[in-house]
């Protein structure tokens, strides 16, 4: 341990910072955030020497006592910053070196390029015809009919609400819907390594190719693979259809079928889209995002978006040509997908850059024949802006905090044979400060107290209490299954139960937390209906349903039914909510740090390298100070080896300058999934606005590198 005092200069103000170097670079960043309000992901920290930027690799025990903090928001082009918030320009020396390497590669290309224009054109031309099928209204209609549009709209709005945006603009809604369309496509379509036997359903092995039948060529199947069943020896055909309408029906294939069909879906819902052809054997989609103001990468096979370096950095691909094909032309977008342009240039030997550019321009002119001058000017302006963005992107440093996964579609043997297996996770060690949108969770937990009080007053037995909660769950399941914009569920049948009818008033707080209420319809039926923003109900329903399951489980195993029930998990008052949280790392996009505070069992915070140590810091809403009396942790849905085993909980009331230990636990074990454990704060606590968990080890640190937590709930002293 080395205790140090740093003098930090930021925006002409000086700050004194006391710091224990054993806490690591991330904690230093968070303490600077506490002092200056500059989030960790927006910080550049410099020492006394010019250009001596402090990073995770710096020796914090020996660096200068004088530091300078610069926010990336304070300088640079704002539009460029928004599109690449964690990317910094290469140094002048590195930039010059790369320019020299590019010039040498271009010079060499003049001598080694085969100028095989026909070969290049034969690779691109078929896709020019292909993308025109996406404009066919019948194909688009077939695609739209197969999509659960309302379900995806609801999920899109909920995803925005979880970020605090309950009234998004159309551009924000469209962007969120596109991402949900991507996730749905991944869940709904089947990757085919080898088709199941059409006769008995067992596994098959490849036997080569055969000629297509007329019924197969009708849908563009120029290639048909043949497979023999390992059990009945029957032959099964696997046509490689090119017509996306047919693929909408079959819902199966490999990357060719997936990208072909998904691009049709994007066009069917009005997104400017193009098919991306990678000459090293992959295809995916790009859509123009009005929200981002640029083209966005989407890979339907992987359900990964806006990660163009996935292939070079994650899959270890040696890219050469990446060509975008759209209804209005063809584009060389290789520069978007590489940070090693000089290396890529050395592999682009099919023809020279000038010849390739001229060929793509000629095809583009053909595609745009008949366009009005006004439309041409709009497209050409967008082309110019894209070219400028592509050139700028080459000069950014790679984001080392982001770990991109290897290929996950296809069986393991096939991926290994292509050397695309890589790592297994998409994660970031540069976790931003995130807001917890979880006030509804606190309201729901609090709403169970009056219900249980009424159970006791009415002298219900444990079995009767469980039955009433089961009836309540049934009503809410009906409510959840109804259209989310006009949710309603009849309760006439359960009102015939005198016990439930008598208890109904005690559920008022629970209905209020769901933004619903009991109403009598014009025909005399009693219903539960929406009274507010339907997205609030969509956000809260999963929390209530999980809480009901948890409550029933705990009641069933409660030995002293009665007032002792109020010591069960979820029944403590004054749960902290609406704070902000930051962590040592997180899994993207589903294992982000706020998932530990959203009240649902399906989500979790996952720290990819947290098995041997990680941290999470919670800042209260508006920096209000609270005295903690208890906290609860819940195990996640799977992988018990990732459960936390040893940890320390600390608090700070001086912006993270000093920390006091509140609780320390060792050798803790969660016997079940979704199991909640309550821990009382027995040490003397004081009002604080920062709380930090330092997780020291997981259940199995030998076979696993990860830590995961289903939920964290902090409870303050009631006034």
C-alpha positions in Angstrom: 0.0 0.0 0.0 1.3 3.5 -1.0 -0.8 6.4 0.3 -0.3 9.5 -1.9 -1.7 13.0 -2.1 -2.1 14.3 -5.7 -2.7 17.9 -6.8 -5.1 17.8 -9.7 -5.5 20.7 -12.1 -8.8 20.8 -14.0 -10.3 23.9 -15.8 -8.0 26.3 -13.9 -9.1 24.8 -10.5 -6.8 22.8 -8.2 -8.0 19.8 -6.2 -6.2 17.8 -3.5 -6.8 14.0 -3.8 -5.7 11.4 -1.2 -5.3 8.0 -2.8 -4.2 4.5 -2.0 -2.4 3.2 -5.0 -3.4 -0.4 -4.3 -7.0 0.5 -5.3 -6.0 0.7 -8.9 -6.5 3.1 -11.8 -10.3 2.7 -12.1 -10.8 3.9 -8.5 -8.5 6.9 -9.2 -10.8 7.7 -12.1 -13.9 7.5 -10.0 -12.4 9.7 -7.3 -11.6 12.3 -10.0 -15.2 12.0 -11.1 -16.3 12.7 -7.6 -14.2 15.8 -7.4 -14.7 17.2 -10.9 -17.9 15.6 -12.3 -15.9 14.4 -15.3 -17.1 10.7 -15.9 -14.3 8.1 -16.1 -14.9 7.4 -19.8 -14.4 11.1 -20.6 -11.1 11.6 -18.7 -7.6 12.1 -20.0 -5.1 12.3 -17.1 -1.6 13.7 -17.6 1.5 13.8 -15.4 4.0 16.6 -15.1 5.9 15.7 -18.3 4.4 16.9 -21.6 2.1 14.3 -23.3 2.7 11.9 -20.4 -0.8 10.4 -20.3 -1.6 8.2 -17.3 -3.3 4.9 -18.1 -4.0 1.5 -16.6 -0.4 0.6 -17.3 1.1 3.5 -15.3 2.9 2.9 -12.0 0.7 4.9 -9.7 3.2 4.7 -6.9 5.9 6.6 -8.9 4.1 9.1 -11.1 4.2 12.8 -10.5 2.3 14.3 -7.6 0.9 16.9 -10.0 -1.7 15.7 -12.4 -3.7 17.5 -15.1 -7.3 16.3 -15.9 -8.8 17.0 -19.3 -12.3 16.2 -20.3 -12.7 14.9 -23.9 -15.8 17.1 -24.0 -13.7 20.3 -23.7 -12.0 20.1 -27.1 -12.3 18.5 -30.5 -15.1 18.4 -33.0 -18.4 17.5 -31.2 -19.8 15.4 -34.0 -16.6 13.4 -34.2 -16.6 13.0 -30.4 -20.2 11.6 -30.4 -19.4 9.0 -33.0 -16.1 7.9 -31.3 -16.2 9.0 -27.7 -13.4 6.7 -26.5 -11.1 6.9 -29.5 -8.2 9.3 -29.6 -6.1 10.4 -32.6 -2.8 8.6 -33.1 0.3 10.5 -32.2 2.0 12.6 -34.9 4.9 10.1 -35.0 2.5 7.1 -35.4 0.5 8.9 -37.9 3.5 9.7 -40.0 4.7 6.1 -39.8 1.4 4.7 -41.0 1.2 7.2 -43.9 4.7 6.0 -45.0 3.5 2.4 -44.8 0.4 3.2 -46.8 2.5 4.9 -49.5 4.8 1.9 -49.7 1.9 -0.5 -49.9 0.3 1.5 -52.7 3.6 1.6 -54.6 4.0 -2.1 -54.3 0.5 -2.7 -55.4 1.3 -1.1 -58.8 3.6 -4.0 -59.5 1.8 -7.0 -57.9 -1.9 -6.2 -58.8 -3.2 -8.6 -61.4 -5.6 -6.0 -62.8 -8.2 -8.8 -63.0 -11.1 -6.4 -63.4 -13.4 -9.2 -64.6 -12.8 -11.3 -61.6 -13.6 -8.4 -59.2 -16.7 -7.4 -61.2 -18.0 -11.0 -61.2 -17.8 -11.0 -57.4 -19.8 -7.8 -57.1 -22.3 -7.8 -60.0 -24.6 -10.6 -58.7 -25.3 -8.7 -55.5 -26.3 -5.5 -57.5 -29.2 -7.6 -58.9 -29.8 -9.2 -55.5 -30.4 -5.9 -53.5 -33.1 -4.8 -56.0 -35.2 -7.7 -54.7 -35.4 -5.8 -51.3 -37.4 -3.1 -53.1 -40.2 -5.4 -54.1 -43.3 -4.6 -52.2 -44.6 -8.2 -52.1 -41.3 -9.4 -50.5 -41.4 -6.5 -48.0 -44.9 -7.3 -47.1 -44.1 -11.0 -46.5 -41.2 -9.9 -44.3 -43.3 -7.5 -42.2 -46.1 -10.1 -41.7 -43.6 -12.5 -40.1 -42.4 -9.9 -37.4 -44.1 -9.4 -34.0 -44.1 -5.7 -34.6 -45.9 -4.7 -31.4 -43.6 -6.8 -29.2 -40.5 -5.3 -30.8 -42.0 -1.8 -30.4 -42.6 -2.4 -26.7 -39.1 -3.8 -26.2 -37.6 -0.8 -28.0 -39.5 1.6 -25.8 -38.6 -0.3 -22.6 -34.9 -0.2 -23.6 -35.1 3.6 -23.9 -37.0 3.8 -20.7 -34.2 1.9 -18.9 -32.0 4.8 -19.9 -34.4 7.3 -18.5 -36.0 8.2 -21.8 -39.8 7.8 -21.4 -40.7 10.2 -24.2 -38.3 9.4 -27.1 -38.3 11.2 -30.5 -39.2 9.3 -33.6 -35.5 9.1 -34.5 -34.7 7.5 -31.2 -37.7 5.1 -31.5 -36.6 4.0 -35.0 -33.0 3.4 -33.8 -34.2 1.3 -30.8 -36.6 -0.7 -33.0 -33.9 -1.5 -35.5 -31.8 -3.0 -32.7 -34.7 -5.1 -31.4 -35.3 -6.3 -35.0 -31.7 -7.5 -35.0 -32.1 -9.3 -31.7 -35.4 -10.9 -32.8 -33.9 -12.1 -36.0 -31.0 -13.8 -34.2 -33.5 -15.6 -31.9 -35.9 -16.5 -34.8 -33.6 -17.9 -37.5 -31.7 -21.2 -37.4 -28.0 -21.6 -38.3 -27.5 -24.7 -40.4 -24.2 -26.6 -40.0 -25.9 -29.6 -41.5 -29.7 -30.1 -41.9 -31.6 -32.6 -39.9 -32.7 -35.7 -41.8 -36.0 -35.0 -43.5 -37.0 -38.6 -42.9 -36.2 -39.3 -39.2 -34.8 -36.0 -37.9 -31.4 -37.4 -37.0 -28.0 -35.9 -37.8 -26.6 -35.9 -41.3 -23.1 -35.7 -42.9 -22.2 -33.9 -46.1 -22.0 -35.7 -49.4 -21.1 -32.9 -51.7 -23.2 -30.9 -54.2 -25.9 -31.7 -56.7 -27.9 -29.9 -59.4 -30.9 -27.8 -58.3 -34.4 -28.8 -59.1 -36.7 -26.5 -61.1 -38.6 -25.7 -57.8 -35.3 -24.7 -56.2 -34.0 -22.6 -59.1 -37.3 -20.7 -58.9 -36.0 -19.1 -55.7 -32.5 -18.6 -56.9 -30.9 -21.8 -55.5 -28.0 -22.3 -57.9 -26.2 -24.5 -55.4 -27.7 -27.5 -53.5 -25.8 -29.4 -50.8 -26.5 -33.1 -50.2 -26.4 -34.8 -46.8 -26.7 -38.4 -45.7 -28.5 -39.4 -42.5 -26.2 -41.2 -40.0 -29.2 -43.4 -38.9 -31.5 -44.2 -41.9 -29.0 -43.3 -44.7 -31.7 -41.2 -46.4 -30.4 -38.2 -48.4 -31.5 -34.7 -47.5 -31.2 -31.7 -49.8 -30.2 -28.3 -48.6 -30.8 -25.6 -51.3 -28.9 -22.4 -50.8 -31.7 -20.0 -51.7 -30.9 -16.5 -52.9 -34.5 -15.1 -52.9 -35.0 -13.5 -49.5 -38.8 -14.1 -49.6 -38.1 -17.9 -49.6 -35.7 -17.5 -46.7 -38.4 -15.7 -44.8 -40.3 -19.0 -45.1 -37.5 -21.4 -44.3 -35.9 -19.3 -41.6 -32.6 -21.1 -41.9 -29.2 -21.0 -43.6 -25.7 -19.6 -43.0 -24.3 -16.1 -43.2 -25.3 -15.7 -46.8 -29.0 -16.4 -46.1 -29.0 -14.5 -42.8 -27.6 -11.2 -44.2 -29.7 -11.5 -47.4 -32.9 -11.9 -45.4 -32.1 -9.5 -42.7 -31.3 -6.7 -45.2 -34.8 -7.3 -46.7 -36.3 -6.9 -43.2 -34.5 -3.6 -42.7 -35.8 -2.3 -46.1 -39.3 -3.6 -45.3 -39.3 -1.3 -42.2 -38.0 1.7 -44.1 -34.3 1.8 -43.1 -31.8 2.8 -45.7 -29.8 -0.4 -46.0 -27.1 -2.1 -47.9 -25.6 -5.6 -48.1 -21.9 -5.8 -47.2 -19.8 -8.3 -49.0 -16.5 -9.3 -47.4 -14.2 -11.0 -50.0 -12.7 -13.2 -47.2 -16.1 -15.0 -47.0 -18.7 -13.2 -44.9 -21.7 -11.0 -45.4 -23.6 -8.6 -43.1 -25.7 -5.5 -43.2 -25.3 -1.7 -42.8 -28.2 0.7 -42.1 -28.0 4.5 -42.1 -28.9 5.6 -38.6 -30.5 9.0 -38.4 -29.9 8.8 -34.6 -26.1 8.5 -35.1 -26.0 10.4 -38.3 -23.9 7.7 -40.1 -23.9 4.2 -41.5 -24.1 1.6 -38.8 -22.7 -2.0 -38.9 -25.2 -4.8 -38.0 -24.3 -8.5 -38.1 -27.5 -10.6 -37.9 -25.5 -13.9 -37.4 -23.9 -12.5 -34.2 -26.6 -10.0 -33.1 -23.8 -7.4 -32.8 -24.2 -3.9 -34.0 -21.9 -0.8 -34.4 -18.8 -2.8 -33.8 -17.0 -2.6 -37.2 -13.7 -3.9 -35.9 -15.4 -7.2 -34.9 -13.9 -9.1 -37.8 -10.3 -7.7 -37.7 -9.9 -7.6 -33.9 -12.3 -10.3 -32.7 -12.3 -12.9 -35.5 -8.7 -12.2 -36.5 -9.7 -11.8 -40.1 -7.1 -10.7 -42.7 -9.5 -8.3 -44.6 -8.9 -7.2 -48.2 -12.1 -5.9 -49.9 -15.3 -5.0 -48.0 -17.9 -3.7 -50.5 -21.3 -2.2 -49.7 -24.0 -2.9 -52.3 -27.2 -0.9 -52.3 -30.0 0.1 -54.7 -28.2 3.4 -55.4 -24.7 2.0 -56.0 -21.6 0.2 -54.8 -19.1 1.5 -52.2 -15.7 0.4 -50.9 -16.2 0.6 -47.1 -13.1 -1.4 -46.2 -11.6 1.5 -44.2 -14.5 1.3 -41.7 -13.6 -2.2 -40.7 -9.8 -1.9 -40.2 -7.2 0.0 -38.1 -4.5 -1.7 -40.2 -5.1 -0.1 -43.5 -1.4 -0.4 -44.7 -1.6 -4.2 -44.0 -5.0 -4.5 -45.8 -3.5 -2.6 -48.8 -0.8 -5.2 -49.1 -3.5 -7.9 -49.6 -5.5 -5.9 -52.2 -3.8 -7.4 -55.2 -6.8 -8.2 -57.4 -6.5 -4.8 -59.1 -5.1 -1.3 -58.3 -7.0 1.1 -56.2 -7.6 3.4 -59.2 -9.1 0.6 -61.3 -11.3 -0.6 -58.4 -12.6 2.9 -57.7 -13.3 3.4 -61.4 -15.2 0.1 -61.7 -17.4 0.8 -58.6 -18.1 4.3 -59.8 -19.3 2.9 -63.2 -21.6 0.4 -61.5 -22.9 3.2 -59.2 -23.7 5.4 -62.3 -25.7 2.6 -63.8 -27.7 2.2 -60.5 -28.5 5.9 -60.4 -29.5 6.2 -64.0 -32.8 8.1 -64.0 -32.4 9.7 -60.6 -33.5 13.3 -60.4 -30.8 16.0 -60.0 -32.2 16.8 -56.5 -31.9 13.2 -55.3 -28.5 12.9 -56.8 -27.2 15.9 -55.0 -28.5 14.5 -51.6 -26.9 11.1 -52.2 -23.6 12.6 -53.4 -23.5 14.8 -50.3 -24.0 11.8 -48.1 -21.3 9.9 -50.1 -18.8 12.8 -49.5 -19.5 12.9 -45.8 -19.1 9.1 -45.5 -15.8 9.2 -47.4 -14.5 11.9 -45.0 -15.7 9.8 -42.0 -13.9 6.7 -43.4 -10.7 8.6 -43.8 -10.9 10.0 -40.3 -11.6 6.6 -38.8 -8.2 5.3 -40.0 -6.4 7.8 -37.8 -8.0 6.8 -34.5 -6.4 4.5 -31.9 -8.0 1.2 -31.3 -10.1 1.2 -28.1 -8.1 -1.2 -26.0 -10.8 -1.3 -23.2 -13.2 -3.0 -25.6 -12.9 -6.8 -26.0 -14.5 -8.1 -29.1 -15.6 -11.8 -29.4 -14.6 -14.4 -31.9 -17.2 -15.9 -34.2 -20.1 -17.5 -32.4 -22.3 -18.6 -35.3 -21.5 -22.1 -36.7 -20.2 -25.1 -34.9 -16.9 -25.0 -33.0 -15.0 -27.2 -35.4 -16.0 -25.1 -38.4 -15.0 -21.9 -36.6 -11.6 -23.3 -35.6 -11.0 -24.4 -39.2 -11.4 -20.8 -40.2 -9.3 -19.5 -37.3 -12.2 -17.2 -36.3 -12.9 -18.6 -32.8 -11.3 -15.8 -30.8 -12.6 -15.0 -27.3 -16.2 -15.6 -26.2 -17.4 -12.2 -24.9 -18.1 -8.6 -25.9 -17.0 -6.6 -22.9 -15.6 -3.2 -21.9 -13.2 -2.4 -19.1 -14.0 1.3 -19.6 -17.4 1.2 -18.0 -19.2 4.5 -18.2 -21.2 6.0 -15.3 -24.8 4.7 -15.8 -28.0 5.9 -14.3 -30.3 3.5 -12.4 -33.9 3.9 -13.6 -35.4 1.8 -10.8 -37.8 3.9 -8.7 -40.5 1.5 -9.8 -38.6 -1.4 -8.2 -38.6 0.4 -4.8 -42.3 1.2 -5.1 -43.1 -2.5 -6.0 -41.1 -3.9 -3.1 -42.8 -1.4 -0.7 -46.2 -2.3 -2.0 -46.0 -5.9 -0.7 -46.0 -4.7 3.0 -49.7 -3.6 3.1 -50.7 -6.8 1.3 -49.0 -9.0 4.0 -50.3 -6.8 6.8 -53.8 -7.5 5.4 -53.1 -11.2 5.3 -52.3 -11.2 9.0 -55.3 -9.0 9.9 -57.6 -11.3 8.0 -55.9 -14.3 9.7 -55.2 -16.0 6.4 -53.3 -19.3 6.6 -50.0 -19.7 4.7 -51.8 -21.8 2.1 -54.5 -19.1 1.6 -51.9 -16.3 1.4 -50.0 -18.3 -1.3 -53.3 -18.9 -3.2 -54.1 -15.1 -3.2 -50.7 -14.3 -4.5 -51.2 -17.0 -7.2 -54.5 -15.4 -8.2 -52.7 -12.0 -8.4 -50.0 -13.4 -10.6 -52.7 -14.9 -13.0 -54.3 -11.5 -13.4 -50.9 -9.9 -14.1 -50.0 -12.6 -16.7 -53.3 -11.8 -18.5 -52.4 -8.1 -18.3 -48.9 -8.8 -19.7 -50.2 -10.8 -22.6 -52.6 -8.1 -23.8 -51.6 -5.3 -26.2 -49.1 -3.1 -24.4 -50.6 0.2 -25.5 -54.1 -0.7 -24.2 -53.5 -3.3 -21.5 -56.5 -4.6 -19.6 -57.4 -7.7 -17.7 -60.9 -8.7 -16.4 -61.1 -9.6 -12.7 -64.8 -10.4 -12.5 -64.2 -14.1 -12.0 -61.8 -13.6 -9.0 -64.1 -11.1 -7.4 -66.5 -14.0 -6.8 -63.9 -15.1 -4.2 -64.9 -13.2 -1.0 -61.4 -13.5 0.4 -59.8 -11.9 -2.6 -62.5 -9.3 -2.8 -61.9 -8.3 0.8 -58.1 -8.1 0.2 -58.3 -6.1 -3.1 -57.9 -2.7 -1.4 -54.5 -3.7 0.0 -53.2 -4.2 -3.6 -53.8 -0.5 -4.4 -50.1 0.5 -3.9 -49.0 -2.4 -6.1 -51.4 -1.4 -8.9 -50.2 2.2 -8.6 -46.6 1.1 -9.0 -47.7 -0.6 -12.2 -49.5 2.5 -13.4 -52.8 0.6 -13.6 -56.0 0.8 -11.7 -59.3 -1.0 -11.2 -62.1 0.3 -13.4 -65.7 -0.6 -14.2 -66.2 -0.8 -18.0 -69.3 0.5 -19.8 -70.8 -3.0 -19.9 -70.3 -3.5 -16.2 -67.2 -5.6 -16.2 -64.5 -4.9 -13.6 -61.1 -4.6 -15.2 -57.5 -3.7 -14.4 -56.5 -1.0 -17.0 -53.8 1.5 -17.8 -53.8 4.9 -16.3 -50.5 6.4 -17.4 -47.6 5.9 -19.8 -47.9 2.2 -21.0 -44.1 2.0 -21.1 -44.0 2.4 -17.3 -46.3 -0.7 -17.0 -44.1 -2.6 -19.5 -41.0 -1.8 -17.4 -42.7 -2.7 -14.1 -44.6 -5.9 -15.0 -41.5 -8.2 -15.1 -40.4 -6.8 -11.7 -43.8 -7.6 -10.1 -44.0 -11.1 -11.6 -40.5 -11.9 -10.4 -41.2 -10.5 -6.9 -44.4 -12.5 -6.7 -42.5 -15.7 -7.4 -39.9 -14.7 -4.9 -42.6 -14.0 -2.3 -44.4 -17.2 -2.8 -41.2 -19.2 -2.6 -40.2 -17.5 0.7 -43.7 -17.8 2.2 -43.7 -21.5 1.5 -40.4 -22.1 3.3 -41.2 -19.6 6.2 -41.3 -21.5 9.4 -42.8 -18.7 11.6 -45.7 -17.5 9.4 -46.9 -14.2 10.8 -45.1 -11.0 11.7 -41.7 -12.7 11.1 -42.6 -12.5 7.4 -41.6 -8.9 7.4 -38.0 -10.0 7.8 -38.1 -11.8 4.5 -36.2 -10.4 1.4 -37.9 -7.6 -0.6 -39.9 -6.4 2.5 -37.5 -3.8 3.9 -38.5 -0.2 3.5 -36.4 2.6 2.0 -34.6 0.8 -0.8 -32.2 3.3 -2.4 -33.0 4.0 -6.1 -32.4 6.4 -9.0 -28.7 6.6 -8.3 -25.7 6.3 -10.6 -23.3 3.4 -10.8 -20.0 2.5 -12.3 -17.9 -0.7 -12.3 -14.5 -2.1 -13.1 -15.9 -3.7 -16.3 -19.2 -5.0 -17.8 -20.5 -7.4 -20.5 -22.1 -5.7 -23.5 -25.0 -5.3 -24.1 -26.9 -7.5 -21.7 -24.5 -7.7 -18.7 -24.1 -4.0 -18.1 -23.8 -2.7 -14.5 -27.3 -1.3 -14.1 -28.7 -4.8 -14.7 -28.0 -5.4 -11.0 -30.5 -2.8 -10.0 -33.4 -3.3 -12.4 -35.4 -5.8 -10.2 -35.7 -8.6 -12.9 -34.3 -12.1 -12.7 -33.6 -12.3 -16.4 -30.8 -9.7 -16.2 -27.5 -9.6 -14.4 -24.3 -7.6 -14.1 -21.4 -9.6 -15.5 -17.8 -8.7 -15.0 -15.8 -10.7 -17.6 -12.5 -10.6 -15.5 -14.0 -10.3 -12.0 -13.3 -13.7 -10.6 -10.2 -12.7 -8.7 -11.3 -9.1 -7.9 -13.5 -6.3 -9.2 -15.6 -3.4 -7.9 -18.8 -1.5 -8.3 -19.6 2.0 -6.9 -23.1 3.4 -6.3 -23.7 7.1 -5.9 -27.0 8.2 -4.5 -29.5 10.3 -6.4 -28.7 14.0 -6.1 -25.9 13.1 -3.7 -28.3 12.8 -0.8 -26.7 11.0 2.2 -28.2 7.9 3.7 -27.2 5.5 6.5 -27.2 1.9 5.3 -28.8 -0.7 7.6 -28.9 -3.7 5.3 -28.3 -5.0 1.7 -29.4 -7.9 -0.3 -27.6 -9.8 -3.1 -29.3 -12.3 -5.5 -27.5 -15.0 -7.4 -27.9 -14.9 -11.2 -29.7 -17.3 -13.6 -26.8 -19.7 -14.3 -23.1 -20.6 -13.8 -22.9 -20.9 -9.9 -19.1 -20.9 -10.3 -19.4 -17.1 -11.0 -21.3 -16.3 -7.8 -19.5 -13.8 -5.4 -17.9 -15.5 -2.4 -15.8 -12.9 -0.6 -16.5 -9.2 -0.6 -16.2 -5.9 1.3 -18.9 -3.1 1.4 -17.6 0.4 2.1 -19.1 3.9 2.3 -17.8 7.4 1.8 -19.1 10.8 2.7 -16.2 12.9 1.3 -16.5 12.2 -2.4 -14.4 9.0 -2.3 -11.4 10.5 -0.6 -11.7 8.0 2.3 -13.7 4.9 2.7 -15.1 3.1 5.8 -15.8 -0.6 5.9 -19.4 -1.4 6.6 -19.5 -5.1 6.1 -17.1 -7.9 5.2 -18.2 -11.4 4.1 -16.1 -14.5 3.3 -17.0 -18.0 2.1 -20.6 -17.1 1.1 -22.4 -19.7 -1.0 -25.7 -19.4 -3.0 -27.3 -22.8 -3.0 -29.9 -21.9 -5.7 -30.3 -19.7 -8.7 -32.2 -16.4 -8.0 -31.5 -16.9 -4.3 -31.6 -13.7 -2.3 -29.4 -13.3 0.8 -29.9 -10.5 3.3 -26.9 -9.0 5.2 -27.4 -6.6 8.1 -25.0 -3.7 8.7 -23.7 -4.4 12.3 -20.9 -1.8 12.3 -21.5 1.9 13.0 -22.6 3.6 9.9 -22.8 7.3 9.0 -24.8 9.2 6.3 -23.0 8.7 3.0 -23.6 9.2 -0.7 -21.1 6.7 -2.1 -21.1 3.0 -1.5 -18.6 0.6 -2.9 -18.5 -3.2 -3.1 -15.1 -4.7 -3.6 -15.6 -8.3 -4.7 -12.5 -10.3 -3.9 -13.3 -13.8 -5.2 -16.0 -16.0 -6.7 -17.1 -19.5 -5.9 -14.6 -21.1 -8.4 -11.7 -18.9 -9.4 -9.8 -21.8 -11.0 -12.1 -22.8 -13.9 -13.7 -19.4 -14.4 -12.6 -15.8 -15.0 -16.0 -14.1 -14.5 -18.2 -12.7 -11.7 -21.9 -12.2 -12.0 -24.7 -10.9 -9.8 -28.4 -11.0 -10.4 -29.3 -8.1 -8.2 -28.0 -5.7 -5.5 -30.5 -3.9 -3.2 -29.3 -1.3 -0.7 -31.6 -0.4 2.3 -31.2 2.8 4.3 -32.4 3.7 7.8 -36.0 4.8 7.8 -36.8 8.2 9.3 
